[in-house]
Amino acid sequence: MNAISGLSGVDRVMAIRAQILERNAALSRAGAVPSSPAETPADAQSFTATFEQAVKSVNDTQNRASSLSEMYERGETVDIAKVMLARQEASVAFEATLQVRNKILAAYKDIMSMPV
C-alpha cells in the first residue's frame, strides 16, 4: 500500500491533490523544449515513458479499487467510505487519462492534416 491509504478522508484528498500537482509539474518539465543541447537535463524522460508511467499509475489505482470492492463484497472488514473513495479516485484517473488521449489524437489529426 502507498502512504495515502493510512490518512483520513480530507488528508487523503489533499495528498492526492499534491500528487496530481507533482505529476503535472513533471509533465510540464518533460514537455519543455530546451533552447540548446547543453540545457537538456541528464535524467529527462521521453513523452512515451512519462505517459506509460501515468497509464500504469491509473491501472494500479483501478486494480486497488477493484481489490477493495471485492474485499467489501466478500464481507471482509473494509470501510465502505474507503471503497467508494478508491472507486471514485480510479474513475477520475481514468477519465483524465481518456481526456489526455483525446487531446493527443486531436493534435495528431491536426498535424496530419497540415499541408506539407
Secondary structure by P-SEA (a helix, b strand, c coil): ccccccccaaaaaaaaaaaaaaaaaaaaaaacccccccccccccccaaaaaaaaaaaaaaaaaaaaaaaaaaaacccccaaaaaaaaaaaaaaaaaaaaaaaaaaaaaaaaaaccc
